[in-house]
């Protein structure tokens, strides 16, 4: 499990994404870049590095209570456990249908203002969010209510945060084409300059 919307800044993620696109352009040998194929090369690289928006179907929510093995050292203070031993405890897990790169669910957008951390994981087309109860099954009514309140808060945060991330995605994607094209055009210019110099050096 990771921390939803809190592990990586969007600035760092998009900077790396753009750097990867630029590296892909730089990796193409200069002699392979020509005026009649630059559009095709540029389009291919941009397509490979374009970021798709993310989404969560909140109506698809399903909750369940499952056991997990927890090491005593991660229990909150006040529990009668040994730090080095493991204990079977219950956790509430909520799953949602979701779309988009799993890394994007770990991003902290520039306009985010929440402090609470939510444990979750995006795999394939499912987003899971868990709440550790530190209790054994069956859970007390109090823990059931705590779990429900936790997921309600998580949903509010997702409803606020996902549009912010998608907004930054929409701002980022158009920056790829000019960055990649500039590198490819520079390669064409370098080849033309070299050809001209080879001609000039023999022009006497």
C-alpha positions in Angstrom: 0.0 0.0 0.0 1.1 3.6 -0.7 0.0 7.0 0.5 -2.7 8.3 -1.8 -2.0 11.8 -3.2 0.9 12.4 -0.9 4.1 10.6 -2.0 5.3 12.5 -5.0 4.8 16.1 -6.1 3.3 16.7 -9.5 6.1 19.1 -10.3 8.7 16.2 -9.9 6.5 13.7 -11.8 5.9 15.9 -14.8 9.5 17.1 -14.9 10.7 13.5 -15.1 8.0 12.7 -17.6 9.1 15.5 -19.9 12.8 14.6 -19.4 12.0 11.1 -20.5 10.3 12.4 -23.7 13.3 14.7 -24.4 15.7 11.8 -23.8 13.7 9.6 -26.3 14.1 12.4 -28.9 17.9 12.8 -28.2 18.4 9.0 -28.5 17.4 9.1 -32.2 20.5 9.2 -34.4 20.7 12.6 -36.2 21.0 11.0 -39.6 17.6 9.4 -39.1 15.8 12.7 -38.6 14.7 14.3 -41.8 12.3 17.1 -42.8 9.9 14.6 -44.3 9.7 12.4 -41.2 10.1 14.8 -38.3 6.3 15.1 -37.8 6.0 11.3 -37.6 8.9 11.0 -35.2 7.6 13.8 -33.0 4.1 12.4 -33.0 5.3 8.9 -32.0 7.4 10.2 -29.0 4.7 12.6 -27.8 2.1 9.8 -27.9 4.3 7.5 -25.9 4.8 10.1 -23.1 1.4 11.7 -23.1 -0.3 11.3 -19.7 -3.9 10.0 -19.5 -6.3 11.5 -17.0 -7.3 9.5 -13.9 -10.8 8.7 -12.7 -12.6 6.8 -9.9 -16.2 5.4 -10.1 -17.4 6.2 -6.6 -20.7 4.3 -7.2 -18.7 1.0 -7.6 -17.5 1.1 -4.0 -17.3 -2.3 -2.3 -16.2 -2.8 1.3 -15.0 -5.9 3.1 -13.3 -6.8 6.4 -10.1 -9.0 6.0 -7.4 -10.1 8.3 -3.7 -9.1 8.1 -0.6 -9.9 10.0 0.7 -6.8 11.8 4.1 -6.5 13.6 3.7 -5.3 17.1 6.1 -2.3 16.4 3.5 -0.6 14.2 0.7 -0.7 16.7 -0.3 2.7 18.2 0.7 3.3 21.8 -1.5 1.7 24.4 -1.8 -1.8 22.9 -0.5 -4.7 24.9 1.7 -6.2 22.1 5.4 -7.1 21.8 7.3 -5.1 19.1 8.9 -8.1 17.5 5.9 -10.3 17.3 3.1 -10.5 14.7 -0.6 -10.4 15.4 -3.7 -11.1 13.3 -5.9 -8.1 13.1 -8.8 -6.9 10.9 -8.8 -4.1 8.4 -11.6 -2.6 6.4 -10.8 -2.6 2.6 -12.8 -0.6 0.1 -12.4 -1.0 -3.6 -13.4 1.2 -6.5 -13.3 0.9 -10.3 -10.6 3.3 -11.4 -8.6 4.3 -14.5 -5.3 5.9 -15.1 -1.6 5.2 -14.3 -1.2 3.9 -10.7 1.6 6.4 -10.1 -0.8 9.3 -10.6 -2.7 8.3 -7.6 0.4 8.9 -5.5 0.8 12.5 -6.7 0.3 15.5 -4.5 -1.0 18.3 -6.7 0.1 21.9 -6.4 -3.2 23.1 -5.2 -3.8 20.3 -2.6 -4.3 21.5 1.0 -5.2 18.4 3.0 -2.9 16.8 5.6 -4.5 13.5 6.5 -2.9 10.4 4.9 -4.9 7.6 3.3 -3.5 4.2 2.6 -4.3 2.9 -0.9 -3.2 1.1 -4.0 -4.1 1.2 -7.6 -3.7 -2.1 -9.5 -5.0 -2.6 -13.0 -8.6 -1.2 -13.0 -9.1 -1.2 -9.2 -8.3 1.3 -6.5 -8.2 -0.1 -2.9 -8.2 1.9 0.2 -7.7 0.3 3.6 -8.3 1.3 7.2 -6.4 -0.6 9.9 -8.5 -1.2 13.0 -5.9 -3.0 15.1 -8.8 -5.2 16.4 -9.6 -8.8 16.0 -12.7 -10.0 14.2 -15.6 -9.5 14.8 -15.1 -5.7 14.9 -16.8 -3.5 17.4 -19.5 -1.2 16.3 -17.1 1.7 17.1 -14.5 0.4 14.6 -17.2 -0.2 12.0 -18.2 3.4 12.3 -14.6 4.6 12.3 -14.0 2.7 9.0 -17.1 4.2 7.4 -16.0 7.7 8.5 -12.5 7.1 7.2 -13.7 6.1 3.7 -16.1 9.0 3.6 -13.2 11.4 4.2 -11.1 9.6 1.6 -13.9 10.0 -1.0 -14.2 13.7 -0.3 -10.4 14.0 -0.7 -10.5 12.1 -4.0 -13.4 14.2 -5.3 -11.3 17.3 -4.6 -7.9 16.0 -5.7 -8.5 14.0 -8.9 -9.8 17.1 -10.8 -6.7 19.0 -9.7 -4.4 16.3 -11.0 -6.3 16.1 -14.3 -6.0 19.8 -14.6 -2.3 19.6 -14.3 -2.2 16.7 -16.8 -4.1 18.9 -19.3 -1.6 21.7 -18.8 1.4 19.3 -19.2 0.5 17.3 -22.3 0.7 20.3 -24.7 4.2 21.1 -23.6 5.6 17.8 -24.9 5.3 18.5 -28.6 7.3 21.8 -28.8 10.0 20.3 -26.5 10.4 17.2 -28.6 10.2 19.0 -31.9 12.9 21.5 -30.8 15.3 18.6 -30.2 14.5 16.9 -33.5 14.9 20.2 -35.4 18.2 20.8 -33.8 19.4 17.4 -35.1 18.4 18.3 -38.6 20.2 21.6 -38.3 23.3 19.8 -37.0 23.3 17.5 -40.0 22.8 20.4 -42.4 25.6 22.4 -40.8 28.0 19.4 -41.0 27.1 18.9 -44.7 27.7 22.6 -45.4 31.1 22.5 -43.7 32.1 19.4 -45.5 31.2 21.2 -48.8 33.0 24.4 -47.7 36.2 22.7 -46.8 36.5 21.3 -50.3 35.4 24.5 -52.0 38.7 25.9 -53.3 
